[in-house]
Amino acid sequence: MRALMLSAVTYLADPAHPDAIDRLADTLGVLVSGVAGGLIGDAVIVSGRASEAVAAVAEATGAALVVHGGAGPYAAGAALARRDWILCLEAGDVPAEGWIRTLDRFVGTARPETGLGRLRRPAAGWRARLIGRIEILTGAPRARAGDVVRREALRCGPAFAARLKVRPLIARIDRA
């Protein structure tokens, strides 16, 4: 398939946290396999605050960097993304084996009305999992970590103009 590539937007809320750079490195390290597989075309790091360490990681990896402390970090990252689809991640997210094949199939076969695919997040708390199941029925009002979203939906702001139907994907995200 490999007709479409996507941008990876990784959000790091608190770069001052002692494990923040390690979590960011874990996530970016896994994305390298997506680059090698022809799925990931570019990366954007969204940091909650300015940090020399995060800037150094962005420069070393070739990722664009956005400092954005408000709501909607994925919308801020989408402003710099170069691809039509955005993979939304948090620092520390590690897509499990098979994620490249799953996302390649999803973006390659998504119909024009499909705007959001969601990877499973078994490590999320019960509340986040419950909200995720409700959103499968009612639609998602905004992007969250583990979503693959069309860039134009994110560029409208932190909340989607209309709820997007969620298409559950079989791949999962683990936490580092």
C-alpha positions in Angstrom: 0.0 0.0 0.0 2.4 2.7 1.2 0.7 5.4 -0.9 0.1 7.7 2.1 2.4 8.7 4.9 1.5 10.4 8.2 2.9 12.9 10.6 3.6 11.9 14.2 2.7 14.5 16.8 4.1 13.7 20.3 2.9 15.8 23.3 5.2 16.3 26.3 3.2 18.2 28.9 5.9 18.7 31.5 9.5 18.7 30.2 10.8 19.4 33.7 9.6 15.9 35.0 12.7 13.7 35.8 11.6 11.0 33.3 10.3 13.3 30.6 13.2 13.1 28.2 13.5 9.4 28.6 9.8 8.9 27.8 10.1 11.2 24.8 13.1 9.2 23.6 11.2 6.0 24.0 8.4 7.2 21.8 10.6 8.7 19.1 12.7 5.6 19.1 9.7 3.5 18.2 8.7 5.9 15.4 12.0 5.2 13.7 10.7 1.8 12.6 7.7 3.7 11.1 10.1 6.0 9.2 12.0 3.0 7.9 8.8 1.3 6.9 7.7 4.3 4.9 4.7 5.2 7.1 6.0 8.2 9.1 6.9 11.1 7.0 7.7 13.7 9.6 7.5 14.3 13.4 6.4 17.2 15.6 7.1 17.5 19.3 4.7 19.7 21.3 6.1 20.7 24.6 4.1 22.2 27.4 6.9 24.6 28.3 10.2 25.7 26.7 13.1 23.4 27.5 16.6 23.2 26.2 16.6 19.4 26.5 13.5 19.0 24.4 14.9 21.5 21.8 18.1 19.4 21.7 16.1 16.2 21.2 14.0 17.8 18.4 17.1 19.0 16.7 18.9 15.7 17.0 15.9 13.8 15.6 14.9 16.3 12.9 11.5 16.8 14.5 9.8 20.2 14.5 9.2 21.7 17.9 6.2 23.7 19.1 5.9 25.2 22.6 2.2 25.2 23.5 0.9 25.4 27.0 -2.8 25.6 26.3 -5.5 23.2 25.3 -5.3 21.4 22.1 -1.7 20.3 21.8 -2.4 18.1 18.8 -4.0 21.1 16.9 -0.8 23.1 17.6 1.3 20.2 16.3 -0.9 19.9 13.2 -0.1 23.4 12.2 3.5 22.2 11.5 2.6 18.7 10.2 3.2 18.1 6.5 1.0 15.0 6.0 -2.8 14.6 5.6 -3.0 12.2 8.6 -1.7 12.8 12.1 -0.7 10.1 14.6 -1.3 11.7 18.1 0.9 10.4 20.9 2.0 11.3 24.4 5.7 11.1 25.4 6.1 7.5 26.7 3.6 6.0 24.3 5.1 2.9 22.5 3.0 1.5 19.7 3.0 -2.3 20.0 4.1 -4.7 17.3 1.9 -4.6 14.2 1.1 -0.9 14.4 2.8 0.0 11.1 0.7 -2.5 9.1 -2.5 -1.5 10.9 -2.0 2.3 10.4 -0.9 1.8 6.8 -4.0 -0.2 6.1 -6.2 2.4 7.8 -4.9 5.5 6.0 -4.7 3.6 2.7 -8.3 2.5 2.8 -10.1 5.2 4.8 -13.1 6.7 3.0 -13.3 10.5 2.6 -15.9 10.7 5.4 -13.6 8.7 7.8 -11.8 11.2 10.0 -10.5 9.3 13.0 -9.0 5.9 13.9 -8.2 5.0 17.4 -5.5 2.7 18.7 -6.3 0.7 21.9 -4.7 2.0 25.1 -4.9 -0.8 27.6 -2.7 1.1 30.1 -5.2 3.9 30.3 -7.3 4.2 33.4 -10.8 2.9 33.7 -12.3 6.4 33.2 -10.4 7.0 30.0 -11.3 3.6 28.6 -15.0 4.2 29.5 -14.9 7.6 27.7 -13.3 5.9 24.7 -16.1 3.4 24.5 -18.7 6.0 24.7 -17.0 8.0 22.0 -17.2 5.0 19.7 -21.0 5.4 19.9 -21.3 9.2 20.1 -18.2 10.4 18.2 -15.1 12.1 19.4 -15.2 15.8 20.3 -11.4 16.2 20.2 -8.2 14.3 19.5 -6.5 12.3 22.2 -3.3 10.2 22.4 -3.7 7.1 20.3 -5.8 8.8 17.6 -5.0 8.9 13.9 -6.8 12.0 12.7 -7.1 13.9 9.4 -5.0 17.1 9.6 -7.9 19.4 8.5 -10.0 18.2 11.5 -7.2 19.2 13.8 -6.5 22.6 12.2 -9.9 23.8 13.1 -8.8 24.1 16.8 -8.7 21.9 19.9 -12.3 20.7 19.5 -13.6 19.3 16.3 -16.3 21.3 14.4 -18.5 18.2 14.5 -17.9 15.0 16.5 -15.9 12.6 14.4 -17.0 8.9 14.2 -14.3 6.8 15.8 -13.1 3.7 13.9 -11.4 1.4 16.4 -8.1 -0.1 15.2 -6.7 -3.4 16.3 -3.2 -2.2 17.2 -2.4 -0.9 20.7 -0.2 1.5 22.5 1.7 0.5 25.5 3.5 2.9 28.0 7.2 3.0 28.5 
